[in-house]
Amino acid sequence: MNPKERKEDLYDREEELRSISEALNLRERLIIVYGIRRIGKTSLMRVSLGDYPHVLLDMRKLYFSENTVTMPLLVKYILEGFREQMKASEKLYLGLRDAISRIKGLRIGEIGIEIEPNAKVSLTDVLSRVNDWCEERGERFVFAFDEAQYLRFSNIRYDGIIAWAVDNLENLSFLLSGSEIGVLRDFLRIDEPGAPLFGRYRREVYVDRFTEEESFDFLHRGFRELGVEPKVDEIEDTLKTLDGIVGWLTLYGYMRAVRKLPHEDALAKVFEEGSKLVMEELDKVISPSRKRYLAIMKAVAHGSSSWSDIKAYVTARTGPIPDSRLDELLGNLIKYGYLEKNDEYRIPDPIVKRAVISS
């Protein structure tokens, strides 16, 4: 159930792993991983980073515990990450510890690295010291920020700091991921002339849902590893229901093969637990205009796929809404990954769709 650490535990993703490994081997400085929630980005990042000195930081942890991402908090999180992520190499940690101990305001103790009270330790100082340490030893260090779009909740322009580091610190790479794809791109502003990261070369890696064939093989292999011989019709029913999203397939497999629930009960449990999770996540996004956002999601969940049909549904449920406001709300839901739009609007996650209908 947990994110994978070893390549042998990660199903497929060969192309994505190859792309990230190639970028790191070529000493590329900016790598961005996109993909909807529960598609396997964190596992992909953990496996990719296995051979490199790194820190991997989940920015949701920092934001949801503090409601902001100030520089002192981020620096402290990074320093904690040095110790946590590098337990496998005490020698490597000690070398880094000595390098950053030269930063004014840091105190090196038996339990790790601490920031002295009232000290102002700059993120650029930490990055520079790590870069110098890499230069002396011929190493490359990777700063990996999972759900990096949460860096926008700050008065610090972290996109500018990343751009400065990309331009000046040749021994560092930045690996950024985001499930709120549009929001991450808005934060990085990589396509906006005049923005700090505009024009910088980056490697972009897209993590997609499994195909039907991949999903079938994924479940079948997982069951066989646990000594369970599943019925083909049960797997096919699961594929139609969960639509290749790795996190939900994994949860179903756990319920079916580890918890030993019957097929229908296992699916019901996935929807029960998954719905609670996605509604908790969704509520954080839609809280500023909950009735209208929820009406839009319900419209799409019930089959309204065109702009005009969605507007008619929302108007009937919540009253008149200006066209520009509807466009804004639809755009926000797309940025956050709860809606997709090609020719028509759709909800890409079947659990989100079920949760919205039931809410």
Helices and strands as residue ranges (DSSP letters): G 7-9, H 14-25, E 30-34, H 41-48, E 54-58, H 59-66, H 71-85, H 90-100, E 106-109, E 112-115, H 123-137, E 141-146, G 148-152, H 158-168, E 172-178, H 181-188, E 203-206, H 212-225, H 232-242, H 246-253, I 254-258, H 263-286, G 287-289, H 290-301, H 307-318, H 323-335, E 340-341, E 345-346, H 350-358
